[in-house]
């Protein structure tokens, strides 16, 4: 009876430790900063952004890239009243960025 209990504890420990290692690796991977060298070249240029369907804003915004960081992208665009506005888009929601030639 004691052997069965000991074997059960060992199996449970091994199973939990592998799951904990997987979670720890996933957390460390998500904490890595992403460097977007191509975005640095696009600051001040007119671009079009394609966002995924999870995003709740307009589907293909167009404007001037003002700045970005590891989470957000700031786009300057004009609203319906022809006034400048800044829009913030989460990088995780962006599928593609295209340069618009004037």
Number of C-alpha atoms within 10 A of each C-alpha: 5 7 8 9 9 11 11 11 12 12 11 11 12 11 11 12 12 11 12 12 11 11 12 11 11 11 11 9 10 9 8 9 10 10 10 11 8 8 14 12 9 17 16 14 15 19 19 18 19 16 22 15 12 7 13 9 12 10 12 13 17 20 22 20 22 17 16 18 14 13 12 16 17 18 25 20 18 15 10 6 6 8 8 12 12 15 17 14 19 15 15 12 16 17 11 12 16 12 14 12 7 5
